[in-house]
Amino acid sequence: MTEKIDKNVYNPTFQWAFLHPKYWPTWLGIGFAIILAFIPFRLRDKLAAKIVKLVLKKPSGGIKRAKLNIATCFPEKSEQEQQKLLEDTYITGAQVMLGFSELLVRSRKHNEKRGIFVGGENLFPLLEQKENIIILAPHAWAIDFPAILLASRGYHVTTMMKPQKNPITDWLMHVQRMQYGGKIYARSAGIKPLIKAIKEGYLAYYLPDEDHGPQNSVFVPFFATQKATLKGFGKLARLSKAKVVPMLPSYNSETGQFEIITLPAIADFPSGDEETDARAMNIAIEQLVTERPEQYMWVLNLLRSRPGGSRLY
């Protein structure tokens, strides 16, 4: 693939200002994260569980949102079951975050051993056939792992992201995501650069399950409720002439491996109808999340927009 200069590519770089004393706490945290990358996963996971027990004792905005999201999406679950899911969600998130630096400081061989594709037959034959592909990835805790693993295997990956507030973490996350090549665009660049990259043969890694507000969404079923769901995803697939393959990155604490669950490409997508396409997307997410709900970031503002303008949070 011939690389051309793309002015829309997001590319933060190291700045000498990062060494200012106000960033020393950040560097201290980075040093701790590097140490964690070399600790056996079982010890790290035990530490994660202990941290979560302390965190859940002090109610926060994230905990309250997660409780409301879980209760609204799974009203059939008992209060005890909902609480268990909340705890498992936080433990999974802590386990992934404590090992996050592995992707940057450990070897390619090490990281590849940490991940396996479940249902890879739904993706790799399409890539071999040079099909345009958009991976539909819900916001799971291990969200960065599949794209980095695919890039390490030689696939050209592109995605969109929201820059981090801390410039050092923003730079380091970019270095981590780009260590094997690819293209990353800031959301502010719009969708056109992403479409162009897909047409050039890049595998798009796309996370369209956030609440982008009622003006950009349609309300369609999501588990037991209605969710403001991005209405432009079908248009993206149509303009880029891409097949949409649902994928869930998950962490298995028993084996210490990341299991990347891949479903068949969504049939008859896009349909040309925004509501139908939005519902098809949510169905795919439900299929991925139902078996492993603890992997999902229930702490997000998933249900911020409500039908009729009501408020959940």
Kinemage of the C-alpha trace (Angstrom):
@kinemage 1
@onewidth
@group {chain A} dominant
@subgroup {mainchain}
@vectorlist {calphas} color= white
{ca met a 1} P 0.000 0.000 0.000
{ca thr a 2} L 1.448 3.367 -1.021
{ca glu a 3} L 1.352 5.826 1.870
{ca lys a 4} L 0.461 9.425 1.104
{ca ile a 5} L 0.654 12.398 3.411
{ca asp a 6} L -2.738 12.799 5.051
{ca lys a 7} L -3.199 16.220 6.636
{ca asn a 8} L -6.191 14.972 8.620
{ca val a 9} L -4.242 12.318 10.532
{ca tyr a 10} L -4.029 12.979 14.262
{ca asn a 11} L -0.402 12.829 15.366
{ca pro a 12} L 0.485 14.245 18.810
{ca thr a 13} L 4.219 14.319 19.533
{ca phe a 14} L 6.452 14.582 22.591
{ca gln a 15} L 6.906 18.114 23.905
{ca trp a 16} L 9.643 19.298 26.266
{ca ala a 17} L 6.861 20.951 28.263
{ca phe a 18} L 5.846 17.450 29.360
{ca leu a 19} L 8.800 17.566 31.780
{ca his a 20} L 7.306 20.473 33.723
{ca pro a 21} L 6.854 19.689 37.455
{ca lys a 22} L 3.067 19.855 37.115
{ca tyr a 23} L 3.266 16.643 35.054
{ca trp a 24} L 5.488 14.756 37.520
{ca pro a 25} L 2.481 12.955 39.082
{ca thr a 26} L 1.565 11.739 35.588
{ca trp a 27} L 5.085 10.409 35.027
{ca leu a 28} L 4.977 8.699 38.433
{ca gly a 29} L 1.762 6.973 37.407
{ca ile a 30} L 3.336 5.940 34.107
{ca gly a 31} L 6.285 4.430 35.957
{ca phe a 32} L 3.909 2.426 38.167
{ca ala a 33} L 2.016 1.245 35.067
{ca ile a 34} L 5.254 0.042 33.466
{ca ile a 35} L 6.073 -2.007 36.570
{ca leu a 36} L 2.578 -3.553 36.467
{ca ala a 37} L 3.176 -4.622 32.855
{ca phe a 38} L 5.794 -7.119 34.073
{ca ile a 39} L 3.827 -8.512 37.032
{ca pro a 40} L 2.055 -11.907 36.501
{ca phe a 41} L -1.562 -11.329 35.563
{ca arg a 42} L -2.954 -13.353 38.478
{ca leu a 43} L -1.274 -11.091 41.039
{ca arg a 44} L -2.329 -8.014 39.088
{ca asp a 45} L -5.931 -9.232 38.888
{ca lys a 46} L -6.030 -9.834 42.648
{ca leu a 47} L -4.844 -6.259 43.162
{ca ala a 48} L -7.584 -5.054 40.801
{ca ala a 49} L -10.269 -6.841 42.838
{ca lys a 50} L -9.019 -5.272 46.080
{ca ile a 51} L -8.975 -1.804 44.534
{ca val a 52} L -12.541 -2.211 43.279
{ca lys a 53} L -13.792 -3.176 46.753
{ca leu a 54} L -12.503 0.162 48.012
{ca val a 55} L -13.825 2.107 45.030
{ca leu a 56} L -17.363 0.726 45.355
{ca lys a 57} L -17.553 1.825 48.986
{ca lys a 58} L -17.496 5.461 47.884
{ca pro a 59} L -20.416 6.234 45.514
{ca ser a 60} L -19.378 8.272 42.473
{ca gly a 61} L -20.998 9.594 39.335
{ca gly a 62} L -19.669 6.628 37.367
{ca ile a 63} L -21.067 4.095 39.836
{ca lys a 64} L -24.460 5.802 39.855
{ca arg a 65} L -24.571 5.845 36.045
{ca ala a 66} L -23.557 2.209 35.833
{ca lys a 67} L -26.276 1.213 38.319
{ca leu a 68} L -28.924 3.147 36.389
{ca asn a 69} L -27.772 1.771 33.033
{ca ile a 70} L -27.792 -1.816 34.291
{ca ala a 71} L -31.166 -1.461 36.022
{ca thr a 72} L -32.716 0.150 32.928
{ca cys a 73} L -31.315 -2.379 30.460
{ca phe a 74} L -31.857 -5.454 32.638
{ca pro a 75} L -35.006 -4.874 34.733
{ca glu a 76} L -35.555 -8.645 34.782
{ca lys a 77} L -32.454 -9.088 36.935
{ca ser a 78} L -32.860 -9.049 40.691
{ca glu a 79} L -31.220 -6.320 42.758
{ca gln a 80} L -28.558 -8.832 43.796
{ca glu a 81} L -27.880 -9.802 40.168
{ca gln a 82} L -27.602 -6.163 39.143
{ca gln a 83} L -25.162 -5.497 41.986
{ca lys a 84} L -23.100 -8.549 40.983
{ca leu a 85} L -22.905 -7.276 37.396
{ca leu a 86} L -21.832 -3.850 38.662
{ca glu a 87} L -19.026 -5.400 40.715
{ca asp a 88} L -17.920 -7.688 37.888
{ca thr a 89} L -17.915 -4.730 35.486
{ca tyr a 90} L -15.642 -2.691 37.717
{ca ile a 91} L -13.337 -5.632 38.410
{ca thr a 92} L -12.987 -6.349 34.693
{ca gly a 93} L -12.255 -2.696 34.003
{ca ala a 94} L -9.600 -2.578 36.733
{ca gln a 95} L -7.981 -5.799 35.492
{ca val a 96} L -7.699 -4.423 31.973
{ca met a 97} L -6.463 -0.999 33.049
{ca leu a 98} L -3.770 -2.356 35.366
{ca gly a 99} L -2.367 -4.338 32.436
{ca phe a 100} L -2.908 -1.647 29.821
{ca ser a 101} L 0.757 -0.673 29.580
{ca glu a 102} L 1.646 -4.179 28.367
{ca leu a 103} L 0.562 -3.140 24.894
{ca leu a 104} L 3.251 -0.455 24.846
{ca val a 105} L 6.209 -1.850 26.773
{ca arg a 106} L 6.030 -5.609 26.187
{ca ser a 107} L 7.178 -7.303 22.987
{ca arg a 108} L 5.023 -8.014 19.967
{ca lys a 109} L 5.448 -11.756 20.602
{ca his a 110} L 4.250 -11.377 24.184
{ca asn a 111} L 1.190 -9.335 23.269
{ca glu a 112} L 0.194 -11.652 20.428
{ca lys a 113} L 0.205 -14.571 22.875
{ca arg a 114} L -2.159 -12.576 25.083
{ca gly a 115} L -4.894 -12.461 22.459
{ca ile a 116} L -6.975 -15.009 20.550
{ca phe a 117} L -9.688 -14.518 17.949
{ca val a 118} L -12.932 -16.388 18.571
{ca gly a 119} L -14.873 -16.465 15.312
{ca gly a 120} L -11.943 -15.284 13.229
{ca glu a 121} L -13.471 -17.088 10.259
{ca asn a 122} L -15.994 -14.229 10.162
{ca leu a 123} L -13.268 -11.663 9.509
{ca phe a 124} L -10.035 -12.974 8.015
{ca pro a 125} L -11.481 -14.508 4.803
{ca leu a 126} L -13.075 -11.120 4.050
{ca leu a 127} L -9.721 -9.416 4.553
{ca glu a 128} L -8.031 -11.943 2.266
{ca gln a 129} L -10.660 -11.160 -0.376
{ca lys a 130} L -9.766 -7.454 -0.092
{ca glu a 131} L -13.252 -6.502 1.056
{ca asn a 132} L -13.753 -3.105 2.639
{ca ile a 133} L -14.401 -3.768 6.326
{ca ile a 134} L -15.737 -1.740 9.240
{ca ile a 135} L -15.411 -3.419 12.610
{ca leu a 136} L -18.361 -2.520 14.827
{ca ala a 137} L -16.847 -2.501 18.325
{ca pro a 138} L -18.910 -1.578 21.373
{ca his a 139} L -17.157 0.223 24.220
{ca ala a 140} L -15.686 -2.700 26.119
{ca trp a 141} L -12.873 -2.302 28.650
{ca ala a 142} L -10.311 -3.991 26.382
{ca ile a 143} L -11.265 -1.774 23.467
{ca asp a 144} L -7.714 -0.994 22.280
{ca phe a 145} L -6.476 -4.567 22.084
{ca pro a 146} L -8.062 -5.874 18.828
{ca ala a 147} L -6.953 -2.959 16.645
{ca ile a 148} L -3.380 -3.117 17.977
{ca leu a 149} L -3.258 -6.898 17.538
{ca leu a 150} L -4.566 -6.661 13.966
{ca ala a 151} L -2.022 -3.950 13.156
{ca ser a 152} L 0.744 -6.127 14.608
{ca arg a 153} L -0.278 -8.830 12.127
{ca gly a 154} L 0.266 -6.479 9.223
{ca tyr a 155} L -3.256 -5.191 8.619
{ca his a 156} L -3.661 -1.465 7.975
{ca val a 157} L -6.069 -0.147 10.613
{ca thr a 158} L -7.806 3.212 10.881
{ca thr a 159} L -10.053 4.658 13.554
{ca met a 160} L -11.430 7.862 15.043
{ca met a 161} L -10.825 9.043 18.583
{ca lys a 162} L -11.364 11.872 21.021
{ca pro a 163} L -8.081 13.412 22.249
{ca gln a 164} L -7.321 12.956 25.954
{ca lys a 165} L -7.317 15.995 28.218
{ca asn a 166} L -3.874 15.145 29.613
{ca pro a 167} L -1.393 15.782 26.761
{ca ile a 168} L 1.098 13.186 28.061
{ca thr a 169} L -1.412 10.342 28.240
{ca asp a 170} L -2.805 11.472 24.893
{ca trp a 171} L 0.665 11.237 23.330
{ca leu a 172} L 1.504 7.879 24.938
{ca met a 173} L -1.835 6.321 23.976
{ca his a 174} L -1.225 7.474 20.418
{ca val a 175} L 2.263 5.926 20.437
{ca gln a 176} L 0.764 2.701 21.744
{ca arg a 177} L -1.993 2.582 19.149
{ca met a 178} L 0.300 3.523 16.270
{ca gln a 179} L 3.330 1.359 17.070
{ca tyr a 180} L 2.514 -1.001 14.183
{ca gly a 181} L 1.245 1.657 11.779
{ca gly a 182} L -2.183 2.824 10.706
{ca lys a 183} L -4.132 6.068 10.697
{ca ile a 184} L -5.976 7.770 13.522
{ca tyr a 185} L -8.303 10.710 13.013
{ca ala a 186} L -9.690 13.071 15.630
{ca arg a 187} L -13.476 13.227 15.621
{ca ser a 188} L -13.220 16.904 14.764
{ca ala a 189} L -11.840 15.934 11.317
{ca gly a 190} L -15.254 14.606 10.349
{ca ile a 191} L -16.130 11.358 8.631
{ca lys a 192} L -14.733 12.005 5.139
{ca pro a 193} L -11.091 11.115 5.932
{ca leu a 194} L -12.243 7.812 7.449
{ca ile a 195} L -14.280 6.952 4.346
{ca lys a 196} L -11.296 7.735 2.141
{ca ala a 197} L -9.033 5.499 4.242
{ca ile a 198} L -11.513 2.597 4.073
{ca lys a 199} L -11.663 2.895 0.285
{ca glu a 200} L -7.856 2.807 0.238
{ca gly a 201} L -7.954 -0.590 1.958
{ca tyr a 202} L -7.726 0.313 5.633
{ca leu a 203} L -9.622 -1.818 8.130
{ca ala a 204} L -11.829 0.612 10.047
{ca tyr a 205} L -12.236 0.167 13.788
{ca tyr a 206} L -15.380 2.077 14.700
{ca leu a 207} L -17.172 2.610 18.030
{ca pro a 208} L -20.627 4.045 17.321
{ca asp a 209} L -22.485 3.086 20.522
{ca glu a 210} L -22.062 6.318 22.494
{ca asp a 211} L -24.933 8.753 22.951
{ca his a 212} L -24.260 11.565 20.458
{ca gly a 213} L -27.433 13.462 21.300
{ca pro a 214} L -30.961 13.301 19.855
{ca gln a 215} L -30.119 15.543 16.889
{ca asn a 216} L -27.662 12.937 15.552
{ca ser a 217} L -29.612 9.878 16.610
{ca val a 218} L -32.782 7.859 16.365
{ca phe a 219} L -34.399 6.142 19.351
{ca val a 220} L -34.506 2.389 18.862
{ca pro a 221} L -34.595 -0.604 21.254
{ca phe a 222} L -31.469 -1.427 23.221
{ca phe a 223} L -31.953 -4.360 25.572
{ca ala a 224} L -35.064 -3.464 27.610
{ca thr a 225} L -35.061 0.257 26.858
{ca gln a 226} L -34.812 2.805 24.044
{ca lys a 227} L -31.426 4.293 23.226
{ca ala a 228} L -30.396 7.332 21.198
{ca thr a 229} L -28.457 5.474 18.502
{ca leu a 230} L -26.204 7.078 15.897
{ca lys a 231} L -28.133 7.323 12.653
{ca gly a 232} L -25.218 7.892 10.282
{ca phe a 233} L -23.541 4.493 10.624
{ca gly a 234} L -25.462 2.957 7.739
{ca lys a 235} L -24.476 5.897 5.541
{ca leu a 236} L -20.823 5.373 6.479
{ca ala a 237} L -21.028 1.724 5.410
{ca arg a 238} L -22.792 2.646 2.177
{ca leu a 239} L -20.373 5.403 1.147
{ca ser a 240} L -17.323 3.286 1.933
{ca lys a 241} L -18.891 0.177 0.350
{ca ala a 242} L -17.910 -1.788 3.431
{ca lys a 243} L -19.174 -4.863 5.228
{ca val a 244} L -19.799 -4.391 8.953
{ca val a 245} L -18.322 -7.053 11.238
{ca pro a 246} L -19.341 -6.908 14.942
{ca met a 247} L -16.500 -7.537 17.401
{ca leu a 248} L -16.228 -7.617 21.198
{ca pro a 249} L -12.835 -7.436 22.898
{ca ser a 250} L -13.079 -9.298 26.212
{ca tyr a 251} L -10.711 -10.219 29.023
{ca asn a 252} L -10.705 -13.748 30.449
{ca ser a 253} L -9.342 -13.577 33.995
{ca glu a 254} L -9.073 -17.378 34.163
{ca thr a 255} L -6.551 -17.583 31.327
{ca gly a 256} L -5.230 -14.026 31.365
{ca gln a 257} L -5.986 -13.759 27.654
{ca phe a 258} L -7.924 -11.261 25.619
{ca glu a 259} L -10.625 -13.102 23.690
{ca ile a 260} L -11.764 -11.183 20.631
{ca ile a 261} L -15.295 -12.333 19.828
{ca thr a 262} L -16.144 -11.848 16.146
{ca leu a 263} L -19.617 -12.318 14.644
{ca pro a 264} L -20.576 -12.680 10.968
{ca ala a 265} L -20.981 -9.466 8.992
{ca ile a 266} L -24.397 -7.885 9.519
{ca ala a 267} L -26.688 -9.159 6.761
{ca asp a 268} L -28.404 -6.716 4.387
{ca phe a 269} L -26.567 -3.755 5.865
{ca pro a 270} L -27.031 -0.940 5.188
{ca ser a 271} L -30.726 -1.116 4.393
{ca gly a 272} L -31.083 2.529 3.410
{ca asp a 273} L -33.370 3.251 6.361
{ca glu a 274} L -31.717 5.011 9.312
{ca glu a 275} L -33.955 3.474 11.965
{ca thr a 276} L -33.586 -0.050 10.561
{ca asp a 277} L -29.816 0.300 10.394
{ca ala a 278} L -29.611 1.718 13.923
{ca arg a 279} L -31.640 -1.192 15.248
{ca ala a 280} L -29.451 -3.696 13.370
{ca met a 281} L -26.406 -2.149 15.019
{ca asn a 282} L -27.950 -2.414 18.480
{ca ile a 283} L -28.961 -6.024 17.873
{ca ala a 284} L -25.348 -6.844 17.035
{ca ile a 285} L -24.157 -5.124 20.213
{ca glu a 286} L -26.742 -7.012 22.260
{ca gln a 287} L -25.558 -10.304 20.787
{ca leu a 288} L -21.974 -9.487 21.708
{ca val a 289} L -22.667 -8.155 25.198
{ca thr a 290} L -25.359 -10.567 26.423
{ca glu a 291} L -22.943 -13.451 27.035
{ca arg a 292} L -20.297 -11.216 28.648
{ca pro a 293} L -22.061 -8.140 30.051
{ca glu a 294} L -19.257 -7.453 32.542
{ca gln a 295} L -16.977 -6.530 29.620
{ca tyr a 296} L -19.079 -3.504 28.666
{ca met a 297} L -18.455 0.040 29.925
{ca trp a 298} L -21.755 0.520 31.721
{ca val a 299} L -20.217 3.598 33.393
{ca leu a 300} L -20.617 5.665 30.207
{ca asn a 301} L -23.450 8.121 29.529
{ca leu a 302} L -25.116 5.493 27.358
{ca leu a 303} L -28.672 6.648 28.086
{ca arg a 304} L -28.137 10.388 28.556
{ca ser a 305} L -30.690 11.284 25.854
{ca arg a 306} L -34.172 9.975 26.556
{ca pro a 307} L -37.351 9.895 24.459
{ca gly a 308} L -39.441 12.965 25.167
{ca gly a 309} L -36.502 14.852 26.624
{ca ser a 310} L -36.644 13.233 30.074
{ca arg a 311} L -33.490 12.690 32.160
{ca leu a 312} L -32.210 9.390 33.553
{ca tyr a 313} L -29.119 10.575 35.388
